[in-house]
């Protein structure tokens, strides 16, 4: 799925043709959806770091600064 933090999230097919985007896997979307719905579904450990990286990129852009707690979390 095409994603752009700068444009605010997932992109439609037409928008993804006009800008650079990051490809986001279906697994990452499932992790985000389970977090949003506060479901206690089992999350594949391999999907945690890419999901956190995506969230960090999105929040850093919105905050116009680097959130240092993400760096700490990712260093663990």
N, CA, C and O atoms as a Tripos MOL2 file, in Angstrom:
@<TRIPOS>MOLECULE
protein
  304   303    76     0     0
PROTEIN
NO_CHARGES

@<TRIPOS>ATOM
      1 N           0.8350   -1.1740    0.0000 N.3       1 UNK1
      2 CA          0.0000    0.0000    0.0000 C.3       1 UNK1
      3 C           0.8830    1.2410    0.0000 C.2       1 UNK1
      4 O           1.8260    1.3110    0.7870 O.2       1 UNK1
      5 N           0.6110    2.2160   -0.8490 N.am      2 UNK2
      6 CA          1.4150    3.4340   -0.8630 C.3       2 UNK2
      7 C           1.0820    4.3440    0.3170 C.2       2 UNK2
      8 O          -0.0840    4.5630    0.6440 O.2       2 UNK2
      9 N           2.1400    4.8710    0.9510 N.am      3 UNK3
     10 CA          1.9830    5.7180    2.1350 C.3       3 UNK3
     11 C           2.9110    6.9240    2.0220 C.2       3 UNK3
     12 O           4.0630    6.7970    1.6070 O.2       3 UNK3
     13 N           2.4010    8.0870    2.3930 N.am      4 UNK4
     14 CA          3.2140    9.3000    2.4450 C.3       4 UNK4
     15 C           2.9230   10.0370    3.7400 C.2       4 UNK4
     16 O           1.7950   10.4750    3.9690 O.2       4 UNK4
     17 N           3.9380   10.1760    4.5910 N.am      5 UNK5
     18 CA          3.7640   10.9350    5.8260 C.3       5 UNK5
     19 C           3.4760   12.3910    5.4910 C.2       5 UNK5
     20 O           2.6730   13.0440    6.1580 O.2       5 UNK5
     21 N           4.1290   12.8900    4.4650 N.am      6 UNK6
     22 CA          3.9650   14.2850    4.0770 C.3       6 UNK6
     23 C           2.5270   14.5810    3.6470 C.2       6 UNK6
     24 O           2.0120   15.6680    3.9120 O.2       6 UNK6
     25 N           1.8770   13.6200    2.9860 N.am      7 UNK7
     26 CA          0.4930   13.8230    2.5440 C.3       7 UNK7
     27 C          -0.5210   13.3130    3.5620 C.2       7 UNK7
     28 O          -1.7260   13.4500    3.3520 O.2       7 UNK7
     29 N          -0.0520   12.7290    4.6560 N.am      8 UNK8
     30 CA         -0.9520   12.3940    5.7540 C.3       8 UNK8
     31 C          -1.4020   10.9590    5.8620 C.2       8 UNK8
     32 O          -2.2630   10.6650    6.6910 O.2       8 UNK8
     33 N          -0.8700   10.0510    5.0730 N.am      9 UNK9
     34 CA         -1.2560    8.6600    5.2470 C.3       9 UNK9
     35 C          -1.2510    7.8540    3.9650 C.2       9 UNK9
     36 O          -0.4510    8.0930    3.0610 O.2       9 UNK9
     37 N          -2.1600    6.8940    3.9060 N.am     10 UNK10
     38 CA         -2.2590    6.0250    2.7370 C.3      10 UNK10
     39 C          -2.7320    6.8200    1.5310 C.2      10 UNK10
     40 O          -3.5230    7.7560    1.6540 O.2      10 UNK10
     41 N          -2.2340    6.4320    0.3700 N.am     11 UNK11
     42 CA         -2.5550    7.1460   -0.8570 C.3      11 UNK11
     43 C          -3.4060    6.3010   -1.7900 C.2      11 UNK11
     44 O          -3.3000    5.0750   -1.8180 O.2      11 UNK11
     45 N          -4.2450    6.9770   -2.5480 N.am     12 UNK12
     46 CA         -5.0030    6.2810   -3.5880 C.3      12 UNK12
     47 C          -4.0700    6.0400   -4.7680 C.2      12 UNK12
     48 O          -2.9500    6.5500   -4.7920 O.2      12 UNK12
     49 N          -4.5200    5.2790   -5.7240 N.am     13 UNK13
     50 CA         -3.7010    4.9450   -6.8860 C.3      13 UNK13
     51 C          -3.2950    6.1990   -7.6560 C.2      13 UNK13
     52 O          -2.1480    6.3100   -8.0910 O.2      13 UNK13
     53 N          -4.2050    7.1290   -7.8270 N.am     14 UNK14
     54 CA         -3.8870    8.3460   -8.5760 C.3      14 UNK14
     55 C          -2.8370    9.1900   -7.8670 C.2      14 UNK14
     56 O          -1.9000    9.6680   -8.5060 O.2      14 UNK14
     57 N          -2.9750    9.3790   -6.5720 N.am     15 UNK15
     58 CA         -2.0130   10.1990   -5.8150 C.3      15 UNK15
     59 C          -0.6360    9.5450   -5.7650 C.2      15 UNK15
     60 O           0.3840   10.2330   -5.7850 O.2      15 UNK15
     61 N          -0.6110    8.2310   -5.6990 N.am     16 UNK16
     62 CA          0.6820    7.5420   -5.5990 C.3      16 UNK16
     63 C           1.4870    7.6750   -6.8900 C.2      16 UNK16
     64 O           2.6930    7.4270   -6.8950 O.2      16 UNK16
     65 N           0.8350    8.0610   -7.9760 N.am     17 UNK17
     66 CA          1.5450    8.2640   -9.2470 C.3      17 UNK17
     67 C           2.2480    9.6110   -9.2920 C.2      17 UNK17
     68 O           3.1350    9.8180  -10.1210 O.2      17 UNK17
     69 N           1.8650   10.5270   -8.4130 N.am     18 UNK18
     70 CA          2.3850   11.8950   -8.5030 C.3      18 UNK18
     71 C           3.4250   12.2420   -7.4450 C.2      18 UNK18
     72 O           4.0670   13.2870   -7.5470 O.2      18 UNK18
     73 N           3.6090   11.4060   -6.4400 N.am     19 UNK19
     74 CA          4.5520   11.7230   -5.3600 C.3      19 UNK19
     75 C           5.3780   10.4940   -5.0020 C.2      19 UNK19
     76 O           5.0200    9.3630   -5.3270 O.2      19 UNK19
     77 N           6.4920   10.7470   -4.3250 N.am     20 UNK20
     78 CA          7.2640    9.6370   -3.7670 C.3      20 UNK20
     79 C           6.4980    9.0870   -2.5760 C.2      20 UNK20
     80 O           5.8980    9.8380   -1.8080 O.2      20 UNK20
     81 N           6.5250    7.7960   -2.4330 N.am     21 UNK21
     82 CA          5.8230    7.1780   -1.3160 C.3      21 UNK21
     83 C           6.6050    5.9830   -0.8080 C.2      21 UNK21
     84 O           7.5130    5.4800   -1.4690 O.2      21 UNK21
     85 N           6.2300    5.5430    0.3800 N.am     22 UNK22
     86 CA          6.8080    4.3570    0.9990 C.3      22 UNK22
     87 C           5.7640    3.2470    0.8940 C.2      22 UNK22
     88 O           4.5820    3.4710    1.1520 O.2      22 UNK22
     89 N           6.2050    2.0640    0.5180 N.am     23 UNK23
     90 CA          5.2950    0.9210    0.4690 C.3      23 UNK23
     91 C           5.1130    0.3620    1.8840 C.2      23 UNK23
     92 O           6.0880    0.0870    2.5840 O.2      23 UNK23
     93 N           3.8680    0.2020    2.2860 N.am     24 UNK24
     94 CA          3.5300   -0.3140    3.6140 C.3      24 UNK24
     95 C           2.8420   -1.6650    3.4250 C.2      24 UNK24
     96 O           1.9180   -1.7970    2.6230 O.2      24 UNK24
     97 N           3.3000   -2.6550    4.1670 N.am     25 UNK25
     98 CA          2.7400   -4.0000    4.0170 C.3      25 UNK25
     99 C           1.3730   -4.1100    4.6830 C.2      25 UNK25
    100 O           1.0100   -3.3170    5.5520 O.2      25 UNK25
    101 N           0.6460   -5.1040    4.2510 N.am     26 UNK26
    102 CA         -0.6560   -5.3970    4.8390 C.3      26 UNK26
    103 C          -0.5050   -5.7210    6.3310 C.2      26 UNK26
    104 O          -1.3710   -5.3740    7.1350 O.2      26 UNK26
    105 N           0.5880   -6.3810    6.6930 N.am     27 UNK27
    106 CA          0.8260   -6.7390    8.1000 C.3      27 UNK27
    107 C           0.9280   -5.5020    8.9870 C.2      27 UNK27
    108 O           0.3860   -5.4840   10.0920 O.2      27 UNK27
    109 N           1.6210   -4.4670    8.5090 N.am     28 UNK28
    110 CA          1.7500   -3.2420    9.2930 C.3      28 UNK28
    111 C           0.3860   -2.5900    9.4730 C.2      28 UNK28
    112 O           0.0710   -2.0960   10.5550 O.2      28 UNK28
    113 N          -0.4100   -2.5870    8.4350 N.am     29 UNK29
    114 CA         -1.7650   -2.0290    8.5510 C.3      29 UNK29
    115 C          -2.5950   -2.8080    9.5590 C.2      29 UNK29
    116 O          -3.3830   -2.2210   10.3010 O.2      29 UNK29
    117 N          -2.4270   -4.1120    9.5930 N.am     30 UNK30
    118 CA         -3.1470   -4.9270   10.5720 C.3      30 UNK30
    119 C          -2.7080   -4.5990   12.0030 C.2      30 UNK30
    120 O          -3.5400   -4.5510   12.9100 O.2      30 UNK30
    121 N          -1.4100   -4.3740   12.2080 N.am     31 UNK31
    122 CA         -0.9170   -3.9990   13.5410 C.3      31 UNK31
    123 C          -1.5360   -2.6720   13.9580 C.2      31 UNK31
    124 O          -2.0210   -2.5420   15.0820 O.2      31 UNK31
    125 N          -1.5250   -1.6880   13.0660 N.am     32 UNK32
    126 CA         -2.0930   -0.3780   13.3780 C.3      32 UNK32
    127 C          -3.5910   -0.4770   13.6590 C.2      32 UNK32
    128 O          -4.1100    0.1850   14.5580 O.2      32 UNK32
    129 N          -4.2690   -1.3030   12.8880 N.am     33 UNK33
    130 CA         -5.7100   -1.4630   13.0950 C.3      33 UNK33
    131 C          -6.0000   -2.1310   14.4360 C.2      33 UNK33
    132 O          -6.9400   -1.7370   15.1260 O.2      33 UNK33
    133 N          -5.2120   -3.1300   14.8140 N.am     34 UNK34
    134 CA         -5.4410   -3.7950   16.0950 C.3      34 UNK34
    135 C          -5.1670   -2.8430   17.2600 C.2      34 UNK34
    136 O          -5.8400   -2.9050   18.2880 O.2      34 UNK34
    137 N          -4.1700   -1.9580   17.0950 N.am     35 UNK35
    138 CA         -3.8910   -0.9590   18.1350 C.3      35 UNK35
    139 C          -5.0310    0.0510   18.2260 C.2      35 UNK35
    140 O          -5.4460    0.4320   19.3200 O.2      35 UNK35
    141 N          -5.5280    0.4770   17.0800 N.am     36 UNK36
    142 CA         -6.6220    1.4500   17.0580 C.3      36 UNK36
    143 C          -7.8750    0.8740   17.7000 C.2      36 UNK36
    144 O          -8.5780    1.5710   18.4310 O.2      36 UNK36
    145 N          -8.1520   -0.3850   17.4300 N.am     37 UNK37
    146 CA         -9.3450   -1.0340   17.9700 C.3      37 UNK37
    147 C          -9.1240   -1.5890   19.3690 C.2      37 UNK37
    148 O         -10.0420   -2.1440   19.9740 O.2      37 UNK37
    149 N          -7.9040   -1.4390   19.8860 N.am     38 UNK38
    150 CA         -7.5210   -1.9360   21.2050 C.3      38 UNK38
    151 C          -7.8560   -3.4180   21.3690 C.2      38 UNK38
    152 O          -8.3520   -3.8570   22.4060 O.2      38 UNK38
    153 N          -7.5680   -4.1610   20.3190 N.am     39 UNK39
    154 CA         -7.7730   -5.6040   20.3640 C.3      39 UNK39
    155 C          -6.5240   -6.2660   20.9060 C.2      39 UNK39
    156 O          -5.4120   -5.7850   20.6910 O.2      39 UNK39
    157 N          -6.7050   -7.3430   21.5940 N.am     40 UNK40
    158 CA         -5.5820   -8.0960   22.1480 C.3      40 UNK40
    159 C          -5.1780   -9.2190   21.2090 C.2      40 UNK40
    160 O          -4.9920  -10.3620   21.6250 O.2      40 UNK40
    161 N          -5.0440   -8.8730   19.9330 N.am     41 UNK41
    162 CA         -4.6170   -9.8670   18.9600 C.3      41 UNK41
    163 C          -3.1060  -10.0420   19.0450 C.2      41 UNK41
    164 O          -2.3770   -9.1120   19.3920 O.2      41 UNK41
    165 N          -2.6550  -11.2290   18.7280 N.am     42 UNK42
    166 CA         -1.2210  -11.4830   18.7420 C.3      42 UNK42
    167 C          -0.5710  -10.7690   17.5660 C.2      42 UNK42
    168 O          -1.0270  -10.8730   16.4270 O.2      42 UNK42
    169 N           0.4970  -10.0450   17.8630 N.am     43 UNK43
    170 CA          1.2060   -9.2920   16.8360 C.3      43 UNK43
    171 C           2.5170  -10.0040   16.5210 C.2      43 UNK43
    172 O           3.2620  -10.3920   17.4210 O.2      43 UNK43
    173 N           2.7820  -10.1680   15.2400 N.am     44 UNK44
    174 CA          4.0140  -10.7830   14.7890 C.3      44 UNK44
    175 C           5.1770   -9.8610   15.1550 C.2      44 UNK44
    176 O           5.1680   -8.6840   14.7930 O.2      44 UNK44
    177 N           6.1710  -10.3770   15.8630 N.am     45 UNK45
    178 CA          7.2870   -9.5620   16.3420 C.3      45 UNK45
    179 C           8.0420   -8.8770   15.2070 C.2      45 UNK45
    180 O           8.5860   -7.7910   15.4020 O.2      45 UNK45
    181 N           8.0850   -9.4880   14.0320 N.am     46 UNK46
    182 CA          8.7900   -8.8870   12.8960 C.3      46 UNK46
    183 C           8.0860   -7.6370   12.3830 C.2      46 UNK46
    184 O           8.6920   -6.8360   11.6710 O.2      46 UNK46
    185 N           6.8220   -7.4590   12.7330 N.am     47 UNK47
    186 CA          6.0550   -6.3050   12.2550 C.3      47 UNK47
    187 C           6.1270   -5.1100   13.2100 C.2      47 UNK47
    188 O           5.6760   -4.0190   12.8630 O.2      47 UNK47
    189 N           6.6850   -5.3020   14.4010 N.am     48 UNK48
    190 CA          6.6870   -4.2250   15.3920 C.3      48 UNK48
    191 C           7.6170   -3.0850   14.9820 C.2      48 UNK48
    192 O           7.2000   -1.9270   14.9670 O.2      48 UNK48
    193 N           8.8610   -3.3940   14.6530 N.am     49 UNK49
    194 CA          9.8150   -2.3350   14.3210 C.3      49 UNK49
    195 C           9.3990   -1.5420   13.0850 C.2      49 UNK49
    196 O           9.4490   -0.3130   13.1280 O.2      49 UNK49
    197 N           8.9900   -2.1790   11.9830 N.am     50 UNK50
    198 CA          8.5430   -1.3700   10.8340 C.3      50 UNK50
    199 C           7.3200   -0.5020   11.1580 C.2      50 UNK50
    200 O           7.1830    0.6030   10.6320 O.2      50 UNK50
    201 N           6.4440   -1.0040   12.0160 N.am     51 UNK51
    202 CA          5.2730   -0.2170   12.4110 C.3      51 UNK51
    203 C           5.6980    0.9880   13.2340 C.2      51 UNK51
    204 O           5.1950    2.0900   13.0190 O.2      51 UNK51
    205 N           6.6140    0.7950   14.1710 N.am     52 UNK52
    206 CA          7.1180    1.9130   14.9710 C.3      52 UNK52
    207 C           7.8490    2.9360   14.1100 C.2      52 UNK52
    208 O           7.7260    4.1400   14.3380 O.2      52 UNK52
    209 N           8.6030    2.4690   13.1300 N.am     53 UNK53
    210 CA          9.2930    3.3890   12.2260 C.3      53 UNK53
    211 C           8.3030    4.2350   11.4370 C.2      53 UNK53
    212 O           8.5200    5.4300   11.2360 O.2      53 UNK53
    213 N           7.2310    3.6220   10.9990 N.am     54 UNK54
    214 CA          6.2000    4.3510   10.2670 C.3      54 UNK54
    215 C           5.5370    5.3940   11.1660 C.2      54 UNK54
    216 O           5.3280    6.5340   10.7510 O.2      54 UNK54
    217 N           5.2110    5.0050   12.3830 N.am     55 UNK55
    218 CA          4.6150    5.9480   13.3360 C.3      55 UNK55
    219 C           5.5800    7.0860   13.6580 C.2      55 UNK55
    220 O           5.1760    8.2470   13.7300 O.2      55 UNK55
    221 N           6.8480    6.7530   13.8500 N.am     56 UNK56
    222 CA          7.8530    7.7800   14.1540 C.3      56 UNK56
    223 C           7.9440    8.7940   13.0220 C.2      56 UNK56
    224 O           7.9590   10.0020   13.2600 O.2      56 UNK56
    225 N           8.0030    8.3010   11.8020 N.am     57 UNK57
    226 CA          8.0860    9.1960   10.6450 C.3      57 UNK57
    227 C           6.8710   10.1200   10.5880 C.2      57 UNK57
    228 O           7.0090   11.3180   10.3430 O.2      57 UNK57
    229 N           5.6990    9.5680   10.8100 N.am     58 UNK58
    230 CA          4.4600   10.3390   10.7490 C.3      58 UNK58
    231 C           4.4080   11.4020   11.8600 C.2      58 UNK58
    232 O           4.0780   12.5590   11.5990 O.2      58 UNK58
    233 N           4.7300   11.0080   13.0790 N.am     59 UNK59
    234 CA          4.6670   11.9300   14.2150 C.3      59 UNK59
    235 C           5.7630   12.9900   14.1240 C.2      59 UNK59
    236 O           5.5070   14.1600   14.4090 O.2      59 UNK59
    237 N           6.9730   12.6050   13.7350 N.am     60 UNK60
    238 CA          8.0610   13.5710   13.6040 C.3      60 UNK60
    239 C           7.7100   14.6630   12.5970 C.2      60 UNK60
    240 O           8.0040   15.8370   12.8210 O.2      60 UNK60
    241 N           7.0910   14.2790   11.5020 N.am     61 UNK61
    242 CA          6.6980   15.2560   10.4920 C.3      61 UNK61
    243 C           5.6400   16.2070   11.0390 C.2      61 UNK61
    244 O           5.7070   17.4140   10.8050 O.2      61 UNK61
    245 N           4.6800   15.6770   11.7560 N.am     62 UNK62
    246 CA          3.6140   16.5070   12.3260 C.3      62 UNK62
    247 C           4.1410   17.4070   13.4470 C.2      62 UNK62
    248 O           3.7110   18.5520   13.5850 O.2      62 UNK62
    249 N           5.0690   16.8830   14.2390 N.am     63 UNK63
    250 CA          5.6190   17.6510   15.3620 C.3      63 UNK63
    251 C           6.6930   18.6360   14.8990 C.2      63 UNK63
    252 O           7.0970   19.5210   15.6530 O.2      63 UNK63
    253 N           7.1530   18.4740   13.6520 N.am     64 UNK64
    254 CA          8.2220   19.2940   13.0830 C.3      64 UNK64
    255 C           9.4900   19.2070   13.9130 C.2      64 UNK64
    256 O          10.2770   20.1510   13.9970 O.2      64 UNK64
    257 N           9.6640   18.0290   14.5310 N.am     65 UNK65
    258 CA         10.8280   17.7960   15.3720 C.3      65 UNK65
    259 C          10.9540   16.2930   15.5840 C.2      65 UNK65
    260 O           9.9990   15.5530   15.3520 O.2      65 UNK65
    261 N          12.1030   15.8450   16.0140 N.am     66 UNK66
    262 CA         12.2910   14.4310   16.3210 C.3      66 UNK66
    263 C          11.8360   14.1600   17.7470 C.2      66 UNK66
    264 O          12.2550   14.8480   18.6780 O.2      66 UNK66
    265 N          10.9920   13.1720   17.9170 N.am     67 UNK67
    266 CA         10.5240   12.7770   19.2320 C.3      67 UNK67
    267 C          11.5440   11.7830   19.8000 C.2      67 UNK67
    268 O          11.6510   10.6580   19.3120 O.2      67 UNK67
    269 N          12.2690   12.1840   20.7970 N.am     68 UNK68
    270 CA         13.3790   11.3760   21.3080 C.3      68 UNK68
    271 C          12.9320   10.0790   21.9700 C.2      68 UNK68
    272 O          13.7110    9.1270   22.0270 O.2      68 UNK68
    273 N          11.7060   10.0120   22.4710 N.am     69 UNK69
    274 CA         11.2530    8.7780   23.1130 C.3      69 UNK69
    275 C          11.1520    7.6390   22.0940 C.2      69 UNK69
    276 O          11.2990    6.4750   22.4640 O.2      69 UNK69
    277 N          10.9060    7.9530   20.8290 N.am     70 UNK70
    278 CA         10.9010    6.9050   19.8090 C.3      70 UNK70
    279 C          12.2940    6.3340   19.6290 C.2      70 UNK70
    280 O          12.4600    5.1240   19.4750 O.2      70 UNK70
    281 N          13.3000    7.2060   19.6470 N.am     71 UNK71
    282 CA         14.6860    6.7370   19.5170 C.3      71 UNK71
    283 C          15.0340    5.8020   20.6700 C.2      71 UNK71
    284 O          15.6800    4.7740   20.4630 O.2      71 UNK71
    285 N          14.6160    6.1460   21.8650 N.am     72 UNK72
    286 CA         14.8610    5.2930   23.0180 C.3      72 UNK72
    287 C          14.1540    3.9480   22.8520 C.2      72 UNK72
    288 O          14.7490    2.8980   23.0960 O.2      72 UNK72
    289 N          12.9180    3.9800   22.4470 N.am     73 UNK73
    290 CA         12.1280    2.7690   22.2660 C.3      73 UNK73
    291 C          12.7540    1.8650   21.2030 C.2      73 UNK73
    292 O          12.8350    0.6510   21.3930 O.2      73 UNK73
    293 N          13.1910    2.4410   20.0990 N.am     74 UNK74
    294 CA         13.7730    1.6550   19.0180 C.3      74 UNK74
    295 C          15.1670    1.1250   19.3660 C.2      74 UNK74
    296 O          15.6340    0.1650   18.7540 O.2      74 UNK74
    297 N          15.8220    1.7360   20.3290 N.am     75 UNK75
    298 CA         17.1510    1.2580   20.7160 C.3      75 UNK75
    299 C          17.0930    0.0120   21.5870 C.2      75 UNK75
    300 O          18.1070   -0.6610   21.7760 O.2      75 UNK75
    301 N          15.9220   -0.2990   22.1140 N.am     76 UNK76
    302 CA         15.7910   -1.4590   23.0000 C.3      76 UNK76
    303 C          15.7990   -2.7560   22.2270 C.2      76 UNK76
    304 O          15.6980   -3.8300   22.8200 O.2      76 UNK76
@<TRIPOS>BOND
     1     1     2 1
     2     2     3 1
     3     3     4 2
     4     3     5 am
     5     5     6 1
     6     6     7 1
     7     7     8 2
     8     7     9 am
     9     9    10 1
    10    10    11 1
    11    11    12 2
    12    11    13 am
    13    13    14 1
    14    14    15 1
    15    15    16 2
    16    15    17 am
    17    17    18 1
    18    18    19 1
    19    19    20 2
    20    19    21 am
    21    21    22 1
    22    22    23 1
    23    23    24 2
    24    23    25 am
    25    25    26 1
    26    26    27 1
    27    27    28 2
    28    27    29 am
    29    29    30 1
    30    30    31 1
    31    31    32 2
    32    31    33 am
    33    33    34 1
    34    34    35 1
    35    35    36 2
    36    35    37 am
    37    37    38 1
    38    38    39 1
    39    39    40 2
    40    39    41 am
    41    41    42 1
    42    42    43 1
    43    43    44 2
    44    43    45 am
    45    45    46 1
    46    46    47 1
    47    47    48 2
    48    47    49 am
    49    49    50 1
    50    50    51 1
    51    51    52 2
    52    51    53 am
    53    53    54 1
    54    54    55 1
    55    55    56 2
    56    55    57 am
    57    57    58 1
    58    58    59 1
    59    59    60 2
    60    59    61 am
    61    61    62 1
    62    62    63 1
    63    63    64 2
    64    63    65 am
    65    65    66 1
    66    66    67 1
    67    67    68 2
    68    67    69 am
    69    69    70 1
    70    70    71 1
    71    71    72 2
    72    71    73 am
    73    73    74 1
    74    74    75 1
    75    75    76 2
    76    75    77 am
    77    77    78 1
    78    78    79 1
    79    79    80 2
    80    79    81 am
    81    81    82 1
    82    82    83 1
    83    83    84 2
    84    83    85 am
    85    85    86 1
    86    86    87 1
    87    87    88 2
    88    87    89 am
    89    89    90 1
    90    90    91 1
    91    91    92 2
    92    91    93 am
    93    93    94 1
    94    94    95 1
    95    95    96 2
    96    95    97 am
    97    97    98 1
    98    98    99 1
    99    99   100 2
   100    99   101 am
   101   101   102 1
   102   102   103 1
   103   103   104 2
   104   103   105 am
   105   105   106 1
   106   106   107 1
   107   107   108 2
   108   107   109 am
   109   109   110 1
   110   110   111 1
   111   111   112 2
   112   111   113 am
   113   113   114 1
   114   114   115 1
   115   115   116 2
   116   115   117 am
   117   117   118 1
   118   118   119 1
   119   119   120 2
   120   119   121 am
   121   121   122 1
   122   122   123 1
   123   123   124 2
   124   123   125 am
   125   125   126 1
   126   126   127 1
   127   127   128 2
   128   127   129 am
   129   129   130 1
   130   130   131 1
   131   131   132 2
   132   131   133 am
   133   133   134 1
   134   134   135 1
   135   135   136 2
   136   135   137 am
   137   137   138 1
   138   138   139 1
   139   139   140 2
   140   139   141 am
   141   141   142 1
   142   142   143 1
   143   143   144 2
   144   143   145 am
   145   145   146 1
   146   146   147 1
   147   147   148 2
   148   147   149 am
   149   149   150 1
   150   150   151 1
   151   151   152 2
   152   151   153 am
   153   153   154 1
   154   154   155 1
   155   155   156 2
   156   155   157 am
   157   157   158 1
   158   158   159 1
   159   159   160 2
   160   159   161 am
   161   161   162 1
   162   162   163 1
   163   163   164 2
   164   163   165 am
   165   165   166 1
   166   166   167 1
   167   167   168 2
   168   167   169 am
   169   169   170 1
   170   170   171 1
   171   171   172 2
   172   171   173 am
   173   173   174 1
   174   174   175 1
   175   175   176 2
   176   175   177 am
   177   177   178 1
   178   178   179 1
   179   179   180 2
   180   179   181 am
   181   181   182 1
   182   182   183 1
   183   183   184 2
   184   183   185 am
   185   185   186 1
   186   186   187 1
   187   187   188 2
   188   187   189 am
   189   189   190 1
   190   190   191 1
   191   191   192 2
   192   191   193 am
   193   193   194 1
   194   194   195 1
   195   195   196 2
   196   195   197 am
   197   197   198 1
   198   198   199 1
   199   199   200 2
   200   199   201 am
   201   201   202 1
   202   202   203 1
   203   203   204 2
   204   203   205 am
   205   205   206 1
   206   206   207 1
   207   207   208 2
   208   207   209 am
   209   209   210 1
   210   210   211 1
   211   211   212 2
   212   211   213 am
   213   213   214 1
   214   214   215 1
   215   215   216 2
   216   215   217 am
   217   217   218 1
   218   218   219 1
   219   219   220 2
   220   219   221 am
   221   221   222 1
   222   222   223 1
   223   223   224 2
   224   223   225 am
   225   225   226 1
   226   226   227 1
   227   227   228 2
   228   227   229 am
   229   229   230 1
   230   230   231 1
   231   231   232 2
   232   231   233 am
   233   233   234 1
   234   234   235 1
   235   235   236 2
   236   235   237 am
   237   237   238 1
   238   238   239 1
   239   239   240 2
   240   239   241 am
   241   241   242 1
   242   242   243 1
   243   243   244 2
   244   243   245 am
   245   245   246 1
   246   246   247 1
   247   247   248 2
   248   247   249 am
   249   249   250 1
   250   250   251 1
   251   251   252 2
   252   251   253 am
   253   253   254 1
   254   254   255 1
   255   255   256 2
   256   255   257 am
   257   257   258 1
   258   258   259 1
   259   259   260 2
   260   259   261 am
   261   261   262 1
   262   262   263 1
   263   263   264 2
   264   263   265 am
   265   265   266 1
   266   266   267 1
   267   267   268 2
   268   267   269 am
   269   269   270 1
   270   270   271 1
   271   271   272 2
   272   271   273 am
   273   273   274 1
   274   274   275 1
   275   275   276 2
   276   275   277 am
   277   277   278 1
   278   278   279 1
   279   279   280 2
   280   279   281 am
   281   281   282 1
   282   282   283 1
   283   283   284 2
   284   283   285 am
   285   285   286 1
   286   286   287 1
   287   287   288 2
   288   287   289 am
   289   289   290 1
   290   290   291 1
   291   291   292 2
   292   291   293 am
   293   293   294 1
   294   294   295 1
   295   295   296 2
   296   295   297 am
   297   297   298 1
   298   298   299 1
   299   299   300 2
   300   299   301 am
   301   301   302 1
   302   302   303 1
   303   303   304 2
@<TRIPOS>SUBSTRUCTURE
     1 UNK1         2 RESIDUE 1 A UNK
     2 UNK2         6 RESIDUE 1 A UNK
     3 UNK3        10 RESIDUE 1 A UNK
     4 UNK4        14 RESIDUE 1 A UNK
     5 UNK5        18 RESIDUE 1 A UNK
     6 UNK6        22 RESIDUE 1 A UNK
     7 UNK7        26 RESIDUE 1 A UNK
     8 UNK8        30 RESIDUE 1 A UNK
     9 UNK9        34 RESIDUE 1 A UNK
    10 UNK10       38 RESIDUE 1 A UNK
    11 UNK11       42 RESIDUE 1 A UNK
    12 UNK12       46 RESIDUE 1 A UNK
    13 UNK13       50 RESIDUE 1 A UNK
    14 UNK14       54 RESIDUE 1 A UNK
    15 UNK15       58 RESIDUE 1 A UNK
    16 UNK16       62 RESIDUE 1 A UNK
    17 UNK17       66 RESIDUE 1 A UNK
    18 UNK18       70 RESIDUE 1 A UNK
    19 UNK19       74 RESIDUE 1 A UNK
    20 UNK20       78 RESIDUE 1 A UNK
    21 UNK21       82 RESIDUE 1 A UNK
    22 UNK22       86 RESIDUE 1 A UNK
    23 UNK23       90 RESIDUE 1 A UNK
    24 UNK24       94 RESIDUE 1 A UNK
    25 UNK25       98 RESIDUE 1 A UNK
    26 UNK26      102 RESIDUE 1 A UNK
    27 UNK27      106 RESIDUE 1 A UNK
    28 UNK28      110 RESIDUE 1 A UNK
    29 UNK29      114 RESIDUE 1 A UNK
    30 UNK30      118 RESIDUE 1 A UNK
    31 UNK31      122 RESIDUE 1 A UNK
    32 UNK32      126 RESIDUE 1 A UNK
    33 UNK33      130 RESIDUE 1 A UNK
    34 UNK34      134 RESIDUE 1 A UNK
    35 UNK35      138 RESIDUE 1 A UNK
    36 UNK36      142 RESIDUE 1 A UNK
    37 UNK37      146 RESIDUE 1 A UNK
    38 UNK38      150 RESIDUE 1 A UNK
    39 UNK39      154 RESIDUE 1 A UNK
    40 UNK40      158 RESIDUE 1 A UNK
    41 UNK41      162 RESIDUE 1 A UNK
    42 UNK42      166 RESIDUE 1 A UNK
    43 UNK43      170 RESIDUE 1 A UNK
    44 UNK44      174 RESIDUE 1 A UNK
    45 UNK45      178 RESIDUE 1 A UNK
    46 UNK46      182 RESIDUE 1 A UNK
    47 UNK47      186 RESIDUE 1 A UNK
    48 UNK48      190 RESIDUE 1 A UNK
    49 UNK49      194 RESIDUE 1 A UNK
    50 UNK50      198 RESIDUE 1 A UNK
    51 UNK51      202 RESIDUE 1 A UNK
    52 UNK52      206 RESIDUE 1 A UNK
    53 UNK53      210 RESIDUE 1 A UNK
    54 UNK54      214 RESIDUE 1 A UNK
    55 UNK55      218 RESIDUE 1 A UNK
    56 UNK56      222 RESIDUE 1 A UNK
    57 UNK57      226 RESIDUE 1 A UNK
    58 UNK58      230 RESIDUE 1 A UNK
    59 UNK59      234 RESIDUE 1 A UNK
    60 UNK60      238 RESIDUE 1 A UNK
    61 UNK61      242 RESIDUE 1 A UNK
    62 UNK62      246 RESIDUE 1 A UNK
    63 UNK63      250 RESIDUE 1 A UNK
    64 UNK64      254 RESIDUE 1 A UNK
    65 UNK65      258 RESIDUE 1 A UNK
    66 UNK66      262 RESIDUE 1 A UNK
    67 UNK67      266 RESIDUE 1 A UNK
    68 UNK68      270 RESIDUE 1 A UNK
    69 UNK69      274 RESIDUE 1 A UNK
    70 UNK70      278 RESIDUE 1 A UNK
    71 UNK71      282 RESIDUE 1 A UNK
    72 UNK72      286 RESIDUE 1 A UNK
    73 UNK73      290 RESIDUE 1 A UNK
    74 UNK74      294 RESIDUE 1 A UNK
    75 UNK75      298 RESIDUE 1 A UNK
    76 UNK76      302 RESIDUE 1 A UNK
